[in-house]
Amino acid sequence: MTNNTILIVDDERINREILASLFEDQYEVLQASGGSEAMQLISQRRRDLAVVLLDVFMPDRDGFAVLDFLKFNHYKQDLPVILITASSDWDVEARGLREGADDFISKPFDPAIVRQRVTNAIELYRYKRGLEDMIRRQAAKFNEISQFVTDVLMTVMQVRNRNSRSETLRISSYTEAVLRFISEFSPESYSLDSETIDQIVMGSLLHDIGVIAVPQEYFERQSLLTPEEQRIVESHTDRGCEIIASLENIENSDYIRTALDICRYHHERWDGSGYPEHLVGDDIPLAAQVVGLADLYDGLRQGKVTGHRYSHEEALEAIETAEFGAFSPILTESCKLMGYQFRDIYDGTAEAKPA
C-alpha cells in the first residue's frame, strides 16, 4: 500500500525507538539520525511516505533545513510534517508553522497524544489527496464535455465559412503563446497558472460564435456598411453570449464565465475605443484583451480589417501604434517581444497564402 510509511528523524536513537514502537504494528517505519539522511530517504521514498516526524534541533542539518528542502522540491504539498521539540520557545513553533510544519510534538512524549496527532495528520492528507483526485476527475469530465460542445459549435461556424475552423485554431494558438509568455516573463502582472491559461485558450475557441446569427453578406461585402448594418455586425458579441449562456447545463461554470467574457469583450480596447461597452483598461477581462489582440493580428494578416493584407511586420506595427485601438502596455510589449511566434503560427496554419 502506498503512503503507508512513517519517517522518524531524530539524532537521539532512544527517541527514534520510542516513536517507532508506537507505529511499527501499523506502518513501515524508517529512521534517520539527521537532516541529510532524512533528505536522502525522502528523495528515495517520498511516494511511500505518510508522514515525517522531524526533530527540530540536530547537529547535522536541523528540522528547518529539511522543511526548506521539502518546499524547494515541491514535496511538502503531499506530505505532512510533525515537528518534534523539547523547546518551549514560542518562536520555534511560530517559525515551524511559517516554514510549513503541520503540527508539533513536545518531548517527553505522551504516547496517546502522539498516536492521535500522527493519525490525524495522515488521515487529513489522505482526505486531501482523495479530494484533489476527485476534482481532477471532475475537471477532466467537464473539459471533455466542453470540448465536445466547442467542436460542435465550430463545425456549425465552418458551414458558414470554410476557413473559420483554421482561423479559430490560429487565434487560440496566438492566445496561448501570449499567456505563456506573460506567465513566464512577467508573472507579477497577472495570476496565470496552467489551469487558467487552458481555460482561456479553450474559451477563445468560441470568441466569434455569434457570427452565425448575423447575415453572412455583411461580412463578405466589400463596400462600407451602413450604421444600422454595422450595429448588426457588432451585435455578434451579444448573440454569441446568448448561445454560450445556453450551455450552462454542462456545469463547468468557470469555462462558461471565461467564454462569456471573451465573446462579449474581445472587441473592447484599452483606450475605450472598442465595443460593445467602451470599457477602459483592466475593466476589460484579461482573457478578452488577449483574444482581442490575437483576433486583430489574424484579421489584419487575412485582410479582413481593411481589405488590405498586412504583412507580419505591418500587423505588429499597427498593434504597437494603436492604429485600431490600444492594448495594454503589457500586452503591447509582450507582442513586440514574442511576435515572431504569431508569424510562425500564421505561416504554419493559414489556408490562404500569407502576405
QUIRAHU-V740512 format. One record per backbone hydrogen bond with DSSP energy under -0.5 kcal/mol. CO is the residue of the C=O (numbers start at 1). NH is the residue of the N-H. Records with the same first field share a line. If there is no record, write none. Layout:
CO = NH + NH
This chain:
4 = 28
5 = 50 + 51
6 = 8 + 30
7 = 9 + 53
8 = 10 + 32
9 = 55
11 = 13
12 = 16
13 = 17
14 = 18
15 = 19
16 = 20
17 = 21
18 = 22
19 = 22 + 23
20 = 23 + 24
23 = 26 + 27
28 = 6 + 30
30 = 8
32 = 10
34 = 38
35 = 39
36 = 40
37 = 41
38 = 42
39 = 43
40 = 44
41 = 45
42 = 46
45 = 48 + 49
47 = 3
48 = 4 + 5
50 = 80
51 = 7
52 = 54 + 82
53 = 9 + 55
54 = 84
56 = 58 + 63
61 = 35
62 = 66
63 = 67
64 = 68
65 = 69
66 = 70
67 = 71
68 = 72
69 = 73
70 = 75 + 76
71 = 74
75 = 78
76 = 79
80 = 52
81 = 83 + 102 + 103
82 = 54
83 = 105
84 = 56
85 = 107
89 = 92 + 93
90 = 94
91 = 95
92 = 96
93 = 97
94 = 98
95 = 99
96 = 100 + 101
97 = 100
103 = 83
105 = 85
109 = 111
110 = 114
111 = 115
112 = 116
113 = 117
114 = 118
115 = 119
116 = 120
117 = 121
118 = 122
119 = 123
120 = 124
121 = 125
122 = 126
123 = 127
124 = 128
125 = 129
126 = 130
127 = 131
128 = 132
129 = 133
130 = 134
131 = 135
132 = 136
133 = 137
134 = 138
135 = 139
136 = 140
137 = 141
138 = 142
139 = 143
140 = 144
141 = 145
142 = 146
143 = 147
144 = 148
145 = 149
146 = 150
147 = 151
148 = 152
149 = 153
150 = 154
151 = 155
152 = 156
153 = 157
154 = 158
155 = 159
156 = 160
157 = 160 + 161
161 = 164
163 = 167
164 = 168
165 = 169
166 = 170
167 = 171
168 = 172
169 = 173
170 = 174
171 = 175
172 = 176
173 = 177
174 = 178
175 = 179
176 = 180
177 = 181
178 = 182
179 = 183
180 = 184
181 = 185
182 = 186
186 = 189 + 190
190 = 192
191 = 193
193 = 197
194 = 198
195 = 199
196 = 200
197 = 201
198 = 202
199 = 203
200 = 204
201 = 205
202 = 205
203 = 206
204 = 207
206 = 209
208 = 211
209 = 212
210 = 213
211 = 214
215 = 218
216 = 219 + 220
217 = 221
226 = 230
227 = 231
228 = 232
229 = 233
230 = 234
231 = 235
233 = 236
234 = 237
235 = 239
236 = 240
237 = 241
238 = 242
239 = 243
240 = 244
241 = 245
242 = 246
244 = 247
245 = 248
247 = 250
248 = 251
251 = 253
252 = 256
253 = 257
254 = 258
255 = 259
256 = 260
257 = 261
258 = 262
259 = 263
260 = 264
261 = 265
262 = 266
265 = 268
267 = 275
269 = 272
270 = 281
279 = 272
280 = 283
281 = 284
283 = 285
285 = 289
286 = 290
287 = 291
288 = 292
289 = 293
290 = 294
291 = 295
292 = 296
293 = 297
294 = 298
295 = 299
296 = 300
297 = 301
298 = 302
299 = 303 + 304 + 305
300 = 310
303 = 307
308 = 310
311 = 315
312 = 316
313 = 317
314 = 318
315 = 319
316 = 320
317 = 321
318 = 323 + 324
319 = 322
322 = 325
325 = 324
326 = 270 + 271
328 = 332
329 = 333
330 = 334
331 = 335
332 = 336
333 = 337
334 = 338
335 = 339
338 = 341 + 342
339 = 342 + 343
340 = 344
341 = 345
342 = 346
343 = 347
344 = 348
345 = 349
346 = 349 + 350
